[in-house]
């Protein structure tokens, strides 16, 4: 039979942080680093694609309208 005190004690024991010694090999570390760099590059390219290019098109359109080459 599980009591409330036993459940509380078990949950308190499970929430205590413990030191875990782990080794990340060079292959795993390089893979993780490569994945991190790829995610950062993808986010930057998404920002460029969604922000920079529409602004560039707008500037180009405005410049064409200033010179009277509007279609």
mmCIF file of the N, C-alpha and C atoms, coordinates in Angstrom:
data_MODEL
# 
_entry.id   MODEL 
# 
loop_
_atom_site.group_PDB 
_atom_site.id 
_atom_site.type_symbol 
_atom_site.label_atom_id 
_atom_site.label_alt_id 
_atom_site.label_comp_id 
_atom_site.label_asym_id 
_atom_site.label_entity_id 
_atom_site.label_seq_id 
_atom_site.pdbx_PDB_ins_code 
_atom_site.Cartn_x 
_atom_site.Cartn_y 
_atom_site.Cartn_z 
_atom_site.occupancy 
_atom_site.B_iso_or_equiv 
_atom_site.pdbx_formal_charge 
_atom_site.auth_seq_id 
_atom_site.auth_comp_id 
_atom_site.auth_asym_id 
_atom_site.auth_atom_id 
_atom_site.pdbx_PDB_model_num 
ATOM 1   N N  . UNK A 1 1  ? 0.839  -1.176 0.000   1.00 0.00 ? 1  UNK A N  1 
ATOM 2   C CA . UNK A 1 1  ? 0.000  0.000  0.000   1.00 0.00 ? 1  UNK A CA 1 
ATOM 3   C C  . UNK A 1 1  ? 0.887  1.243  0.000   1.00 0.00 ? 1  UNK A C  1 
ATOM 4   N N  . UNK A 1 2  ? 0.614  2.138  -0.918  1.00 0.00 ? 2  UNK A N  1 
ATOM 5   C CA . UNK A 1 2  ? 1.389  3.366  -1.038  1.00 0.00 ? 2  UNK A CA 1 
ATOM 6   C C  . UNK A 1 2  ? 0.691  4.453  -0.239  1.00 0.00 ? 2  UNK A C  1 
ATOM 7   N N  . UNK A 1 3  ? 1.459  5.071  0.636   1.00 0.00 ? 3  UNK A N  1 
ATOM 8   C CA . UNK A 1 3  ? 0.880  6.129  1.464   1.00 0.00 ? 3  UNK A CA 1 
ATOM 9   C C  . UNK A 1 3  ? 1.253  7.487  0.905   1.00 0.00 ? 3  UNK A C  1 
ATOM 10  N N  . UNK A 1 4  ? 0.609  8.504  1.421   1.00 0.00 ? 4  UNK A N  1 
ATOM 11  C CA . UNK A 1 4  ? 0.886  9.868  1.002   1.00 0.00 ? 4  UNK A CA 1 
ATOM 12  C C  . UNK A 1 4  ? 2.293  10.269 1.406   1.00 0.00 ? 4  UNK A C  1 
ATOM 13  N N  . UNK A 1 5  ? 2.719  9.860  2.588   1.00 0.00 ? 5  UNK A N  1 
ATOM 14  C CA . UNK A 1 5  ? 4.067  10.184 3.053   1.00 0.00 ? 5  UNK A CA 1 
ATOM 15  C C  . UNK A 1 5  ? 5.114  9.497  2.175   1.00 0.00 ? 5  UNK A C  1 
ATOM 16  N N  . UNK A 1 6  ? 4.851  8.280  1.773   1.00 0.00 ? 6  UNK A N  1 
ATOM 17  C CA . UNK A 1 6  ? 5.782  7.559  0.910   1.00 0.00 ? 6  UNK A CA 1 
ATOM 18  C C  . UNK A 1 6  ? 5.890  8.194  -0.460  1.00 0.00 ? 6  UNK A C  1 
ATOM 19  N N  . UNK A 1 7  ? 4.754  8.648  -0.981  1.00 0.00 ? 7  UNK A N  1 
ATOM 20  C CA . UNK A 1 7  ? 4.737  9.318  -2.270  1.00 0.00 ? 7  UNK A CA 1 
ATOM 21  C C  . UNK A 1 7  ? 5.475  10.648 -2.197  1.00 0.00 ? 7  UNK A C  1 
ATOM 22  N N  . UNK A 1 8  ? 5.256  11.395 -1.118  1.00 0.00 ? 8  UNK A N  1 
ATOM 23  C CA . UNK A 1 8  ? 5.937  12.673 -0.940  1.00 0.00 ? 8  UNK A CA 1 
ATOM 24  C C  . UNK A 1 8  ? 7.436  12.461 -0.803  1.00 0.00 ? 8  UNK A C  1 
ATOM 25  N N  . UNK A 1 9  ? 7.846  11.455 -0.061  1.00 0.00 ? 9  UNK A N  1 
ATOM 26  C CA . UNK A 1 9  ? 9.270  11.177 0.120   1.00 0.00 ? 9  UNK A CA 1 
ATOM 27  C C  . UNK A 1 9  ? 9.911  10.762 -1.203  1.00 0.00 ? 9  UNK A C  1 
ATOM 28  N N  . UNK A 1 10 ? 9.219  9.966  -1.983  1.00 0.00 ? 10 UNK A N  1 
ATOM 29  C CA . UNK A 1 10 ? 9.760  9.519  -3.260  1.00 0.00 ? 10 UNK A CA 1 
ATOM 30  C C  . UNK A 1 10 ? 9.890  10.692 -4.230  1.00 0.00 ? 10 UNK A C  1 
ATOM 31  N N  . UNK A 1 11 ? 8.906  11.584 -4.236  1.00 0.00 ? 11 UNK A N  1 
ATOM 32  C CA . UNK A 1 11 ? 8.994  12.721 -5.145  1.00 0.00 ? 11 UNK A CA 1 
ATOM 33  C C  . UNK A 1 11 ? 10.085 13.692 -4.713  1.00 0.00 ? 11 UNK A C  1 
ATOM 34  N N  . UNK A 1 12 ? 10.306 13.846 -3.402  1.00 0.00 ? 12 UNK A N  1 
ATOM 35  C CA . UNK A 1 12 ? 11.387 14.715 -2.934  1.00 0.00 ? 12 UNK A CA 1 
ATOM 36  C C  . UNK A 1 12 ? 12.746 14.117 -3.280  1.00 0.00 ? 12 UNK A C  1 
ATOM 37  N N  . UNK A 1 13 ? 12.890 12.818 -3.167  1.00 0.00 ? 13 UNK A N  1 
ATOM 38  C CA . UNK A 1 13 ? 14.154 12.162 -3.511  1.00 0.00 ? 13 UNK A CA 1 
ATOM 39  C C  . UNK A 1 13 ? 14.432 12.269 -5.011  1.00 0.00 ? 13 UNK A C  1 
ATOM 40  N N  . UNK A 1 14 ? 13.393 12.206 -5.810  1.00 0.00 ? 14 UNK A N  1 
ATOM 41  C CA . UNK A 1 14 ? 13.563 12.282 -7.260  1.00 0.00 ? 14 UNK A CA 1 
ATOM 42  C C  . UNK A 1 14 ? 13.910 13.689 -7.711  1.00 0.00 ? 14 UNK A C  1 
ATOM 43  N N  . UNK A 1 15 ? 13.555 14.700 -6.908  1.00 0.00 ? 15 UNK A N  1 
ATOM 44  C CA . UNK A 1 15 ? 13.815 16.073 -7.315  1.00 0.00 ? 15 UNK A CA 1 
ATOM 45  C C  . UNK A 1 15 ? 15.169 16.593 -6.859  1.00 0.00 ? 15 UNK A C  1 
ATOM 46  N N  . UNK A 1 16 ? 15.914 15.819 -6.092  1.00 0.00 ? 16 UNK A N  1 
ATOM 47  C CA . UNK A 1 16 ? 17.246 16.247 -5.639  1.00 0.00 ? 16 UNK A CA 1 
ATOM 48  C C  . UNK A 1 16 ? 18.220 16.115 -6.806  1.00 0.00 ? 16 UNK A C  1 
ATOM 49  N N  . UNK A 1 17 ? 18.914 17.214 -7.155  1.00 0.00 ? 17 UNK A N  1 
ATOM 50  C CA . UNK A 1 17 ? 19.865 17.115 -8.266  1.00 0.00 ? 17 UNK A CA 1 
ATOM 51  C C  . UNK A 1 17 ? 21.057 16.241 -7.902  1.00 0.00 ? 17 UNK A C  1 
ATOM 52  N N  . UNK A 1 18 ? 21.516 15.465 -8.847  1.00 0.00 ? 18 UNK A N  1 
ATOM 53  C CA . UNK A 1 18 ? 22.650 14.572 -8.626  1.00 0.00 ? 18 UNK A CA 1 
ATOM 54  C C  . UNK A 1 18 ? 23.715 14.864 -9.672  1.00 0.00 ? 18 UNK A C  1 
ATOM 55  N N  . UNK A 1 19 ? 24.947 14.674 -9.285  1.00 0.00 ? 19 UNK A N  1 
ATOM 56  C CA . UNK A 1 19 ? 26.044 14.806 -10.241 1.00 0.00 ? 19 UNK A CA 1 
ATOM 57  C C  . UNK A 1 19 ? 26.065 13.592 -11.141 1.00 0.00 ? 19 UNK A C  1 
ATOM 58  N N  . UNK A 1 20 ? 26.171 13.862 -12.410 1.00 0.00 ? 20 UNK A N  1 
ATOM 59  C CA . UNK A 1 20 ? 26.284 12.762 -13.361 1.00 0.00 ? 20 UNK A CA 1 
ATOM 60  C C  . UNK A 1 20 ? 27.552 13.006 -14.154 1.00 0.00 ? 20 UNK A C  1 
ATOM 61  N N  . UNK A 1 21 ? 28.444 12.068 -14.112 1.00 0.00 ? 21 UNK A N  1 
ATOM 62  C CA . UNK A 1 21 ? 29.681 12.162 -14.865 1.00 0.00 ? 21 UNK A CA 1 
ATOM 63  C C  . UNK A 1 21 ? 29.454 11.484 -16.208 1.00 0.00 ? 21 UNK A C  1 
ATOM 64  N N  . UNK A 1 22 ? 29.625 12.225 -17.255 1.00 0.00 ? 22 UNK A N  1 
ATOM 65  C CA . UNK A 1 22 ? 29.392 11.681 -18.582 1.00 0.00 ? 22 UNK A CA 1 
ATOM 66  C C  . UNK A 1 22 ? 30.526 12.103 -19.493 1.00 0.00 ? 22 UNK A C  1 
ATOM 67  N N  . UNK A 1 23 ? 30.772 11.304 -20.484 1.00 0.00 ? 23 UNK A N  1 
ATOM 68  C CA . UNK A 1 23 ? 31.830 11.589 -21.455 1.00 0.00 ? 23 UNK A CA 1 
ATOM 69  C C  . UNK A 1 23 ? 31.191 11.737 -22.822 1.00 0.00 ? 23 UNK A C  1 
ATOM 70  N N  . UNK A 1 24 ? 31.497 12.838 -23.455 1.00 0.00 ? 24 UNK A N  1 
ATOM 71  C CA . UNK A 1 24 ? 31.037 13.035 -24.829 1.00 0.00 ? 24 UNK A CA 1 
ATOM 72  C C  . UNK A 1 24 ? 32.260 12.862 -25.715 1.00 0.00 ? 24 UNK A C  1 
ATOM 73  N N  . UNK A 1 25 ? 32.225 11.877 -26.545 1.00 0.00 ? 25 UNK A N  1 
ATOM 74  C CA . UNK A 1 25 ? 33.356 11.604 -27.418 1.00 0.00 ? 25 UNK A CA 1 
ATOM 75  C C  . UNK A 1 25 ? 33.509 12.673 -28.487 1.00 0.00 ? 25 UNK A C  1 
ATOM 76  N N  . UNK A 1 26 ? 34.650 12.671 -29.168 1.00 0.00 ? 26 UNK A N  1 
ATOM 77  C CA . UNK A 1 26 ? 34.879 13.689 -30.184 1.00 0.00 ? 26 UNK A CA 1 
ATOM 78  C C  . UNK A 1 26 ? 33.897 13.605 -31.351 1.00 0.00 ? 26 UNK A C  1 
ATOM 79  N N  . UNK A 1 27 ? 33.475 12.432 -31.722 1.00 0.00 ? 27 UNK A N  1 
ATOM 80  C CA . UNK A 1 27 ? 32.518 12.289 -32.818 1.00 0.00 ? 27 UNK A CA 1 
ATOM 81  C C  . UNK A 1 27 ? 31.166 12.872 -32.451 1.00 0.00 ? 27 UNK A C  1 
ATOM 82  N N  . UNK A 1 28 ? 30.722 12.594 -31.253 1.00 0.00 ? 28 UNK A N  1 
ATOM 83  C CA . UNK A 1 28 ? 29.439 13.120 -30.793 1.00 0.00 ? 28 UNK A CA 1 
ATOM 84  C C  . UNK A 1 28 ? 29.504 14.624 -30.619 1.00 0.00 ? 28 UNK A C  1 
ATOM 85  N N  . UNK A 1 29 ? 30.609 15.116 -30.076 1.00 0.00 ? 29 UNK A N  1 
ATOM 86  C CA . UNK A 1 29 ? 30.770 16.548 -29.871 1.00 0.00 ? 29 UNK A CA 1 
ATOM 87  C C  . UNK A 1 29 ? 30.788 17.312 -31.186 1.00 0.00 ? 29 UNK A C  1 
ATOM 88  N N  . UNK A 1 30 ? 31.510 16.792 -32.167 1.00 0.00 ? 30 UNK A N  1 
ATOM 89  C CA . UNK A 1 30 ? 31.547 17.447 -33.481 1.00 0.00 ? 30 UNK A CA 1 
ATOM 90  C C  . UNK A 1 30 ? 30.188 17.398 -34.174 1.00 0.00 ? 30 UNK A C  1 
ATOM 91  N N  . UNK A 1 31 ? 29.476 16.305 -34.006 1.00 0.00 ? 31 UNK A N  1 
ATOM 92  C CA . UNK A 1 31 ? 28.131 16.209 -34.584 1.00 0.00 ? 31 UNK A CA 1 
ATOM 93  C C  . UNK A 1 31 ? 27.192 17.228 -33.937 1.00 0.00 ? 31 UNK A C  1 
ATOM 94  N N  . UNK A 1 32 ? 27.276 17.352 -32.622 1.00 0.00 ? 32 UNK A N  1 
ATOM 95  C CA . UNK A 1 32 ? 26.432 18.317 -31.921 1.00 0.00 ? 32 UNK A CA 1 
ATOM 96  C C  . UNK A 1 32 ? 26.791 19.743 -32.328 1.00 0.00 ? 32 UNK A C  1 
ATOM 97  N N  . UNK A 1 33 ? 28.078 20.022 -32.464 1.00 0.00 ? 33 UNK A N  1 
ATOM 98  C CA . UNK A 1 33 ? 28.510 21.352 -32.875 1.00 0.00 ? 33 UNK A CA 1 
ATOM 99  C C  . UNK A 1 33 ? 28.059 21.655 -34.304 1.00 0.00 ? 33 UNK A C  1 
ATOM 100 N N  . UNK A 1 34 ? 28.192 20.698 -35.190 1.00 0.00 ? 34 UNK A N  1 
ATOM 101 C CA . UNK A 1 34 ? 27.743 20.878 -36.572 1.00 0.00 ? 34 UNK A CA 1 
ATOM 102 C C  . UNK A 1 34 ? 26.246 21.099 -36.663 1.00 0.00 ? 34 UNK A C  1 
ATOM 103 N N  . UNK A 1 35 ? 25.484 20.373 -35.860 1.00 0.00 ? 35 UNK A N  1 
ATOM 104 C CA . UNK A 1 35 ? 24.038 20.551 -35.843 1.00 0.00 ? 35 UNK A CA 1 
ATOM 105 C C  . UNK A 1 35 ? 23.667 21.931 -35.327 1.00 0.00 ? 35 UNK A C  1 
ATOM 106 N N  . UNK A 1 36 ? 24.349 22.379 -34.288 1.00 0.00 ? 36 UNK A N  1 
ATOM 107 C CA . UNK A 1 36 ? 24.087 23.711 -33.737 1.00 0.00 ? 36 UNK A CA 1 
ATOM 108 C C  . UNK A 1 36 ? 24.381 24.800 -34.767 1.00 0.00 ? 36 UNK A C  1 
ATOM 109 N N  . UNK A 1 37 ? 25.498 24.677 -35.459 1.00 0.00 ? 37 UNK A N  1 
ATOM 110 C CA . UNK A 1 37 ? 25.847 25.653 -36.488 1.00 0.00 ? 37 UNK A CA 1 
ATOM 111 C C  . UNK A 1 37 ? 24.842 25.631 -37.643 1.00 0.00 ? 37 UNK A C  1 
ATOM 112 N N  . UNK A 1 38 ? 24.370 24.463 -38.011 1.00 0.00 ? 38 UNK A N  1 
ATOM 113 C CA . UNK A 1 38 ? 23.383 24.356 -39.087 1.00 0.00 ? 38 UNK A CA 1 
ATOM 114 C C  . UNK A 1 38 ? 22.059 24.997 -38.690 1.00 0.00 ? 38 UNK A C  1 
ATOM 115 N N  . UNK A 1 39 ? 21.649 24.832 -37.450 1.00 0.00 ? 39 UNK A N  1 
ATOM 116 C CA . UNK A 1 39 ? 20.402 25.443 -36.983 1.00 0.00 ? 39 UNK A CA 1 
ATOM 117 C C  . UNK A 1 39 ? 20.533 26.964 -36.968 1.00 0.00 ? 39 UNK A C  1 
ATOM 118 N N  . UNK A 1 40 ? 21.677 27.469 -36.495 1.00 0.00 ? 40 UNK A N  1 
ATOM 119 C CA . UNK A 1 40 ? 21.903 28.910 -36.475 1.00 0.00 ? 40 UNK A CA 1 
ATOM 120 C C  . UNK A 1 40 ? 21.898 29.465 -37.898 1.00 0.00 ? 40 UNK A C  1 
ATOM 121 N N  . UNK A 1 41 ? 22.559 28.782 -38.825 1.00 0.00 ? 41 UNK A N  1 
ATOM 122 C CA . UNK A 1 41 ? 22.592 29.231 -40.217 1.00 0.00 ? 41 UNK A CA 1 
ATOM 123 C C  . UNK A 1 41 ? 21.192 29.215 -40.829 1.00 0.00 ? 41 UNK A C  1 
ATOM 124 N N  . UNK A 1 42 ? 20.399 28.200 -40.519 1.00 0.00 ? 42 UNK A N  1 
ATOM 125 C CA . UNK A 1 42 ? 19.038 28.120 -41.063 1.00 0.00 ? 42 UNK A CA 1 
ATOM 126 C C  . UNK A 1 42 ? 18.180 29.269 -40.546 1.00 0.00 ? 42 UNK A C  1 
ATOM 127 N N  . UNK A 1 43 ? 18.319 29.606 -39.273 1.00 0.00 ? 43 UNK A N  1 
ATOM 128 C CA . UNK A 1 43 ? 17.546 30.721 -38.718 1.00 0.00 ? 43 UNK A CA 1 
ATOM 129 C C  . UNK A 1 43 ? 17.962 32.033 -39.371 1.00 0.00 ? 43 UNK A C  1 
ATOM 130 N N  . UNK A 1 44 ? 19.272 32.241 -39.531 1.00 0.00 ? 44 UNK A N  1 
ATOM 131 C CA . UNK A 1 44 ? 19.741 33.469 -40.165 1.00 0.00 ? 44 UNK A CA 1 
ATOM 132 C C  . UNK A 1 44 ? 19.266 33.583 -41.608 1.00 0.00 ? 44 UNK A C  1 
ATOM 133 N N  . UNK A 1 45 ? 19.324 32.499 -42.346 1.00 0.00 ? 45 UNK A N  1 
ATOM 134 C CA . UNK A 1 45 ? 18.848 32.527 -43.728 1.00 0.00 ? 45 UNK A CA 1 
ATOM 135 C C  . UNK A 1 45 ? 17.337 32.746 -43.809 1.00 0.00 ? 45 UNK A C  1 
ATOM 136 N N  . UNK A 1 46 ? 16.599 32.215 -42.853 1.00 0.00 ? 46 UNK A N  1 
ATOM 137 C CA . UNK A 1 46 ? 15.161 32.453 -42.821 1.00 0.00 ? 46 UNK A CA 1 
ATOM 138 C C  . UNK A 1 46 ? 14.867 33.929 -42.570 1.00 0.00 ? 46 UNK A C  1 
ATOM 139 N N  . UNK A 1 47 ? 15.615 34.531 -41.666 1.00 0.00 ? 47 UNK A N  1 
ATOM 140 C CA . UNK A 1 47 ? 15.421 35.960 -41.399 1.00 0.00 ? 47 UNK A CA 1 
ATOM 141 C C  . UNK A 1 47 ? 15.764 36.773 -42.646 1.00 0.00 ? 47 UNK A C  1 
ATOM 142 N N  . UNK A 1 48 ? 16.854 36.421 -43.297 1.00 0.00 ? 48 UNK A N  1 
ATOM 143 C CA . UNK A 1 48 ? 17.235 37.130 -44.522 1.00 0.00 ? 48 UNK A CA 1 
ATOM 144 C C  . UNK A 1 48 ? 16.155 36.957 -45.584 1.00 0.00 ? 48 UNK A C  1 
ATOM 145 N N  . UNK A 1 49 ? 15.657 35.749 -45.744 1.00 0.00 ? 49 UNK A N  1 
ATOM 146 C CA . UNK A 1 49 ? 14.647 35.488 -46.765 1.00 0.00 ? 49 UNK A CA 1 
ATOM 147 C C  . UNK A 1 49 ? 13.328 36.204 -46.515 1.00 0.00 ? 49 UNK A C  1 
ATOM 148 N N  . UNK A 1 50 ? 12.913 36.277 -45.264 1.00 0.00 ? 50 UNK A N  1 
ATOM 149 C CA . UNK A 1 50 ? 11.616 36.865 -44.955 1.00 0.00 ? 50 UNK A CA 1 
ATOM 150 C C  . UNK A 1 50 ? 11.666 38.359 -44.704 1.00 0.00 ? 50 UNK A C  1 
ATOM 151 N N  . UNK A 1 51 ? 12.839 38.902 -44.431 1.00 0.00 ? 51 UNK A N  1 
ATOM 152 C CA . UNK A 1 51 ? 12.940 40.326 -44.124 1.00 0.00 ? 51 UNK A CA 1 
ATOM 153 C C  . UNK A 1 51 ? 13.714 41.077 -45.201 1.00 0.00 ? 51 UNK A C  1 
ATOM 154 N N  . UNK A 1 52 ? 14.888 40.612 -45.545 1.00 0.00 ? 52 UNK A N  1 
ATOM 155 C CA . UNK A 1 52 ? 15.772 41.362 -46.431 1.00 0.00 ? 52 UNK A CA 1 
ATOM 156 C C  . UNK A 1 52 ? 15.244 41.440 -47.864 1.00 0.00 ? 52 UNK A C  1 
ATOM 157 N N  . UNK A 1 53 ? 14.860 40.330 -48.444 1.00 0.00 ? 53 UNK A N  1 
ATOM 158 C CA . UNK A 1 53 ? 14.458 40.334 -49.850 1.00 0.00 ? 53 UNK A CA 1 
ATOM 159 C C  . UNK A 1 53 ? 13.197 41.151 -50.126 1.00 0.00 ? 53 UNK A C  1 
ATOM 160 N N  . UNK A 1 54 ? 12.155 41.096 -49.308 1.00 0.00 ? 54 UNK A N  1 
ATOM 161 C CA . UNK A 1 54 ? 11.013 41.985 -49.575 1.00 0.00 ? 54 UNK A CA 1 
ATOM 162 C C  . UNK A 1 54 ? 11.388 43.464 -49.480 1.00 0.00 ? 54 UNK A C  1 
ATOM 163 N N  . UNK A 1 55 ? 12.269 43.810 -48.537 1.00 0.00 ? 55 UNK A N  1 
ATOM 164 C CA . UNK A 1 55 ? 12.719 45.197 -48.434 1.00 0.00 ? 55 UNK A CA 1 
ATOM 165 C C  . UNK A 1 55 ? 13.521 45.576 -49.670 1.00 0.00 ? 55 UNK A C  1 
ATOM 166 N N  . UNK A 1 56 ? 14.362 44.668 -50.135 1.00 0.00 ? 56 UNK A N  1 
ATOM 167 C CA . UNK A 1 56 ? 15.161 44.923 -51.336 1.00 0.00 ? 56 UNK A CA 1 
ATOM 168 C C  . UNK A 1 56 ? 14.262 45.127 -52.557 1.00 0.00 ? 56 UNK A C  1 
ATOM 169 N N  . UNK A 1 57 ? 13.230 44.318 -52.681 1.00 0.00 ? 57 UNK A N  1 
ATOM 170 C CA . UNK A 1 57 ? 12.295 44.475 -53.800 1.00 0.00 ? 57 UNK A CA 1 
ATOM 171 C C  . UNK A 1 57 ? 11.550 45.796 -53.715 1.00 0.00 ? 57 UNK A C  1 
ATOM 172 N N  . UNK A 1 58 ? 11.175 46.202 -52.507 1.00 0.00 ? 58 UNK A N  1 
ATOM 173 C CA . UNK A 1 58 ? 10.486 47.474 -52.329 1.00 0.00 ? 58 UNK A CA 1 
ATOM 174 C C  . UNK A 1 58 ? 11.386 48.645 -52.702 1.00 0.00 ? 58 UNK A C  1 
ATOM 175 N N  . UNK A 1 59 ? 12.638 48.600 -52.291 1.00 0.00 ? 59 UNK A N  1 
ATOM 176 C CA . UNK A 1 59 ? 13.582 49.674 -52.628 1.00 0.00 ? 59 UNK A CA 1 
ATOM 177 C C  . UNK A 1 59 ? 13.788 49.735 -54.135 1.00 0.00 ? 59 UNK A C  1 
ATOM 178 N N  . UNK A 1 60 ? 13.935 48.591 -54.772 1.00 0.00 ? 60 UNK A N  1 
ATOM 179 C CA . UNK A 1 60 ? 14.110 48.549 -56.221 1.00 0.00 ? 60 UNK A CA 1 
ATOM 180 C C  . UNK A 1 60 ? 12.883 49.121 -56.927 1.00 0.00 ? 60 UNK A C  1 
ATOM 181 N N  . UNK A 1 61 ? 11.701 48.776 -56.458 1.00 0.00 ? 61 UNK A N  1 
ATOM 182 C CA . UNK A 1 61 ? 10.468 49.284 -57.060 1.00 0.00 ? 61 UNK A CA 1 
ATOM 183 C C  . UNK A 1 61 ? 10.366 50.797 -56.879 1.00 0.00 ? 61 UNK A C  1 
ATOM 184 N N  . UNK A 1 62 ? 10.728 51.288 -55.700 1.00 0.00 ? 62 UNK A N  1 
ATOM 185 C CA . UNK A 1 62 ? 10.677 52.729 -55.460 1.00 0.00 ? 62 UNK A CA 1 
ATOM 186 C C  . UNK A 1 62 ? 11.683 53.476 -56.333 1.00 0.00 ? 62 UNK A C  1 
ATOM 187 N N  . UNK A 1 63 ? 12.853 52.912 -56.523 1.00 0.00 ? 63 UNK A N  1 
ATOM 188 C CA . UNK A 1 63 ? 13.857 53.546 -57.382 1.00 0.00 ? 63 UNK A CA 1 
ATOM 189 C C  . UNK A 1 63 ? 13.386 53.601 -58.827 1.00 0.00 ? 63 UNK A C  1 
ATOM 190 N N  . UNK A 1 64 ? 12.730 52.542 -59.296 1.00 0.00 ? 64 UNK A N  1 
ATOM 191 C CA . UNK A 1 64 ? 12.213 52.541 -60.669 1.00 0.00 ? 64 UNK A CA 1 
ATOM 192 C C  . UNK A 1 64 ? 11.119 53.600 -60.826 1.00 0.00 ? 64 UNK A C  1 
ATOM 193 N N  . UNK A 1 65 ? 10.291 53.753 -59.795 1.00 0.00 ? 65 UNK A N  1 
ATOM 194 C CA . UNK A 1 65 ? 9.224  54.771 -59.857 1.00 0.00 ? 65 UNK A CA 1 
ATOM 195 C C  . UNK A 1 65 ? 9.794  56.171 -59.847 1.00 0.00 ? 65 UNK A C  1 
ATOM 196 N N  . UNK A 1 66 ? 10.895 56.405 -59.167 1.00 0.00 ? 66 UNK A N  1 
ATOM 197 C CA . UNK A 1 66 ? 11.515 57.733 -59.133 1.00 0.00 ? 66 UNK A CA 1 
ATOM 198 C C  . UNK A 1 66 ? 12.074 58.128 -60.494 1.00 0.00 ? 66 UNK A C  1 
ATOM 199 N N  . UNK A 1 67 ? 12.594 57.147 -61.207 1.00 0.00 ? 67 UNK A N  1 
ATOM 200 C CA . UNK A 1 67 ? 13.182 57.461 -62.518 1.00 0.00 ? 67 UNK A CA 1 
ATOM 201 C C  . UNK A 1 67 ? 12.134 57.493 -63.634 1.00 0.00 ? 67 UNK A C  1 
ATOM 202 N N  . UNK A 1 68 ? 10.931 57.108 -63.313 1.00 0.00 ? 68 UNK A N  1 
ATOM 203 C CA . UNK A 1 68 ? 9.872  57.150 -64.328 1.00 0.00 ? 68 UNK A CA 1 
ATOM 204 C C  . UNK A 1 68 ? 9.808  55.922 -65.185 1.00 0.00 ? 68 UNK A C  1 
ATOM 205 N N  . UNK A 1 69 ? 10.464 54.835 -64.750 1.00 0.00 ? 69 UNK A N  1 
ATOM 206 C CA . UNK A 1 69 ? 10.446 53.598 -65.518 1.00 0.00 ? 69 UNK A CA 1 
ATOM 207 C C  . UNK A 1 69 ? 9.365  52.644 -65.007 1.00 0.00 ? 69 UNK A C  1 
ATOM 208 N N  . UNK A 1 70 ? 8.328  53.161 -64.433 1.00 0.00 ? 70 UNK A N  1 
ATOM 209 C CA . UNK A 1 70 ? 7.281  52.305 -63.898 1.00 0.00 ? 70 UNK A CA 1 
ATOM 210 C C  . UNK A 1 70 ? 6.540  51.608 -65.031 1.00 0.00 ? 70 UNK A C  1 
ATOM 211 N N  . UNK A 1 71 ? 6.178  50.380 -64.814 1.00 0.00 ? 71 UNK A N  1 
ATOM 212 C CA . UNK A 1 71 ? 5.491  49.598 -65.835 1.00 0.00 ? 71 UNK A CA 1 
ATOM 213 C C  . UNK A 1 71 ? 4.011  49.563 -65.588 1.00 0.00 ? 71 UNK A C  1 
# 
